[in-house]
Structure formats: C-alpha cells, structure tokens
Amino acid sequence: MGDLLRTIPPKPVAISGMILLALVLIAVLVTGPHTESLAQSSAWLEKDARIPVDLSGSFYTVDGKETTLNEYSDDVLFLNFWATWCGPCRAEMPSIAALQDKLGRKGLRVLAVTDEDFSTVESYLKSNRFPFTVLIDQEAKLSGRLRIWAVPWTLILDKERNLVHFHSGARLWDTPDVVENLEHILNE
C-alpha cells in the first residue's frame, strides 16, 4: 500500500487551494456569525469550483412593486446587502454605482438588498440617487437563508446563479482588477 501511495502524483497546489476556498465559502454561507475569523474576501472562483446559490423568494422595489431575482436571469448578478444606517455601506455605494455604469450594458446587474422599511429607504434614496436597483427584503429571508450576518456583504453570481465571489465589508468596486474579473465572468 505504501508503494502505491508513492506512485500517485500529488495534486497541484492550485486545485487544493480551490477546494480549501470552496470549503471556507461553504462554512461562511452555512455557519454564520462565528466565522468572523475568516478572511473578508474570497478569490474569484473558476467555473468548476463555483457553488449554486438559492435566490428564491419575493422582494419589493422602493416603489412597492413585487419582484423576484428570476427577472434578471440573463445577467451576472452583483448582490450587495446594505443598510442606510451603515457608514461603510454608504461609503462603497459610489464605487458600486461606477461599476454599474461601466458594466451594466455588458450584462452586469447590480442589486442592493436591504431589510429596512420602505420609508427609510425611500427617504435615503431621495438624496442619494444610484443607477442600480434597490430591493427590499422585508423579512430578511434571503440574507437569513444565506447566513449574511453583517453589512455590507456582497455576492457576485454568474448567469447560472453560481457564486463567483463574495466579500464581507466595504471596498472599492470599480477598480481595474474587479472590472477585469467581472468582464471575464460576463464573457463566459
């Protein structure tokens, strides 16, 4: 048996790293708040390492129209979970808007999801206009299912609704590396 193990070549480090990253990602999506020690951001997952995400449920636009995420089936989704009271959320919104401006015509759909009440969100958006759709998940069903326990939290999903990237915390989203990675996903 020992000789047999010596003849099996070791797996490439990249594959092992992708498996480890997938396990960490599953832990974050499944286990919730006690994963605080995990890194804030994942790598960009290759197609064969992506995990499907359940986006079922109904949401509301700020004007009260009921919608589902199935309406965006032809788009790569950038889901940003945020709140009006969250300073880091507000700080990253201009870069998310710039990202939507750069890649929206190429098939990127930015959706900002909050569980706050309509009047609070509507009031905030009157003085802060953005070129992306804001959705209200009144009962926090989606963030609960995905075990999103802090804001801002961002998920990027390919057209098949598989997780490509996640990030907990604020960041600049219109940087060249993010745009390049998203263009790659959009061209798949």
C-alpha positions as CSV (number, residue, x, y, z in Angstrom):
1,M,0.0,0.0,0.0
2,G,2.8,2.4,0.9
3,D,4.4,1.9,-2.6
4,L,1.0,2.6,-4.2
5,L,0.8,6.0,-2.4
6,R,4.3,6.9,-3.6
7,T,3.3,6.4,-7.2
8,I,0.3,8.7,-7.1
9,P,1.4,12.2,-8.1
10,P,0.5,15.0,-5.6
11,K,-2.4,17.2,-6.6
12,P,-1.5,20.6,-7.9
13,V,-1.5,23.3,-5.2
14,A,-4.0,25.3,-7.2
15,I,-6.6,22.6,-7.0
16,S,-6.0,22.1,-3.3
17,G,-6.3,25.8,-2.8
18,M,-9.6,26.0,-4.7
19,I,-11.0,23.1,-2.7
20,L,-10.0,24.8,0.6
21,L,-11.5,28.1,-0.7
22,A,-14.8,26.3,-1.5
23,L,-14.9,24.8,1.9
24,V,-14.3,28.1,3.6
25,L,-17.0,29.6,1.4
26,I,-19.4,26.9,2.3
27,A,-18.6,27.4,6.0
28,V,-19.4,31.2,5.7
29,L,-22.7,30.6,3.9
30,V,-23.7,27.8,6.2
31,T,-22.4,28.6,9.7
32,G,-22.9,32.4,10.1
33,P,-21.6,34.7,12.8
34,H,-19.0,32.6,14.4
35,T,-16.9,32.6,11.2
36,E,-15.7,36.1,12.0
37,S,-12.0,35.0,11.9
38,L,-12.3,34.0,8.2
39,A,-10.8,36.3,5.6
40,Q,-13.0,39.1,4.5
41,S,-12.9,38.3,0.8
42,S,-12.8,35.2,-1.4
43,A,-10.9,34.7,-4.5
44,W,-12.7,34.7,-7.8
45,L,-13.8,31.1,-8.3
46,E,-13.2,29.3,-11.5
47,K,-16.3,27.8,-13.2
48,D,-15.7,24.3,-11.9
49,A,-15.3,25.4,-8.3
50,R,-18.5,27.5,-8.1
51,I,-21.4,26.8,-5.7
52,P,-25.1,27.3,-6.6
53,V,-27.0,29.8,-4.6
54,D,-30.7,29.7,-3.8
55,L,-32.2,33.1,-4.7
56,S,-35.8,32.2,-4.4
57,G,-38.3,34.5,-2.8
58,S,-40.1,37.8,-3.4
59,F,-38.7,41.2,-3.0
60,Y,-40.0,44.7,-3.4
61,T,-38.7,47.7,-5.3
62,V,-38.7,51.0,-3.5
63,D,-42.0,51.9,-5.2
64,G,-43.6,48.8,-3.8
65,K,-43.6,46.6,-6.9
66,E,-43.1,42.9,-6.1
67,T,-40.3,41.1,-8.0
68,T,-38.1,38.1,-7.9
69,L,-34.5,37.6,-8.8
70,N,-35.6,35.3,-11.7
71,E,-36.4,38.6,-13.6
72,Y,-32.6,39.0,-14.0
73,S,-31.9,35.6,-15.4
74,D,-29.8,36.8,-18.3
75,D,-27.5,38.9,-16.1
76,V,-24.4,38.4,-13.9
77,L,-25.7,39.5,-10.5
78,F,-23.9,41.7,-8.1
79,L,-25.9,41.4,-4.9
80,N,-24.9,44.0,-2.2
81,F,-26.6,43.6,1.2
82,W,-26.6,47.0,2.9
83,A,-28.4,49.4,5.2
84,T,-29.0,53.2,5.3
85,W,-27.5,53.4,8.8
86,C,-24.3,51.6,7.8
87,G,-21.4,54.1,7.2
88,P,-19.2,51.6,5.3
89,C,-22.3,50.7,3.1
90,R,-22.8,54.3,2.2
91,A,-19.1,54.8,1.6
92,E,-18.9,52.0,-1.0
93,M,-22.1,52.9,-2.9
94,P,-20.4,55.4,-5.3
95,S,-18.0,52.8,-6.5
96,I,-20.8,50.3,-6.9
97,A,-22.6,52.9,-9.0
98,A,-19.5,53.4,-11.1
99,L,-19.2,49.7,-11.6
100,Q,-22.9,49.5,-12.8
101,D,-22.2,52.4,-15.2
102,K,-19.1,50.6,-16.6
103,L,-20.5,47.1,-17.0
104,G,-24.3,47.4,-16.9
105,R,-24.6,47.5,-20.7
106,K,-22.5,44.3,-20.8
107,G,-24.8,42.3,-18.6
108,L,-23.9,43.1,-15.0
109,R,-27.0,43.7,-12.8
110,V,-26.3,45.4,-9.5
111,L,-29.0,44.8,-6.9
112,A,-28.7,46.5,-3.5
113,V,-30.7,44.4,-1.0
114,T,-31.9,45.8,2.4
115,D,-34.4,44.7,5.0
116,E,-35.2,48.2,6.2
117,D,-38.7,49.7,5.9
118,F,-39.8,51.4,2.7
119,S,-40.0,54.9,4.1
120,T,-36.4,54.8,5.5
121,V,-35.0,53.5,2.2
122,E,-37.1,55.9,0.1
123,S,-36.0,58.9,2.2
124,Y,-32.3,57.9,1.8
125,L,-32.6,57.4,-1.9
126,K,-34.2,60.8,-2.4
127,S,-30.9,62.5,-1.6
128,N,-28.7,59.6,-2.8
129,R,-29.5,58.6,-6.4
130,F,-27.9,55.5,-7.8
131,P,-28.1,53.8,-11.2
132,F,-28.8,50.4,-9.8
133,T,-31.9,48.7,-8.4
134,V,-32.6,48.7,-4.7
135,L,-34.7,45.8,-3.4
136,I,-36.4,45.4,0.0
137,D,-36.4,42.0,1.6
138,Q,-38.8,43.0,4.4
139,E,-38.4,39.8,6.4
140,A,-34.7,39.3,5.6
141,K,-35.4,35.9,4.2
142,L,-32.6,36.0,1.6
143,S,-30.0,37.2,4.0
144,G,-31.2,34.7,6.6
145,R,-31.0,31.8,4.1
146,L,-27.5,32.9,3.0
147,R,-26.5,33.5,6.7
148,I,-25.4,37.0,6.0
149,W,-25.0,38.5,9.4
150,A,-23.2,41.8,8.7
151,V,-23.4,44.6,6.2
152,P,-22.1,45.4,3.7
153,W,-21.8,42.0,2.3
154,T,-21.5,41.3,-1.5
155,L,-22.1,38.2,-3.6
156,I,-21.3,38.0,-7.3
157,L,-23.1,35.3,-9.2
158,D,-22.7,34.1,-12.7
159,K,-25.7,33.7,-15.1
160,E,-26.3,30.1,-13.8
161,R,-26.6,31.6,-10.3
162,N,-23.4,30.1,-9.0
163,L,-21.3,32.0,-6.6
164,V,-18.2,33.6,-8.2
165,H,-17.0,35.9,-5.5
166,F,-18.1,37.2,-2.1
167,H,-16.8,40.0,0.1
168,S,-17.7,41.0,3.6
169,G,-17.0,44.6,4.4
170,A,-16.8,47.7,2.3
171,R,-14.4,48.1,-0.6
172,L,-13.9,50.0,-3.9
173,W,-15.7,48.0,-6.5
174,D,-14.8,49.9,-9.7
175,T,-11.1,49.1,-9.5
176,P,-9.3,47.6,-12.6
177,D,-8.9,44.2,-11.0
178,V,-12.6,43.9,-10.2
179,V,-13.7,45.2,-13.6
180,E,-11.3,42.7,-15.3
181,N,-12.6,39.8,-13.3
182,L,-16.2,40.8,-14.0
183,E,-15.6,41.2,-17.7
184,H,-14.2,37.6,-17.7
185,I,-17.4,36.4,-16.0
186,L,-19.6,38.4,-18.3
187,N,-17.9,36.8,-21.4
188,E,-18.4,33.2,-20.2
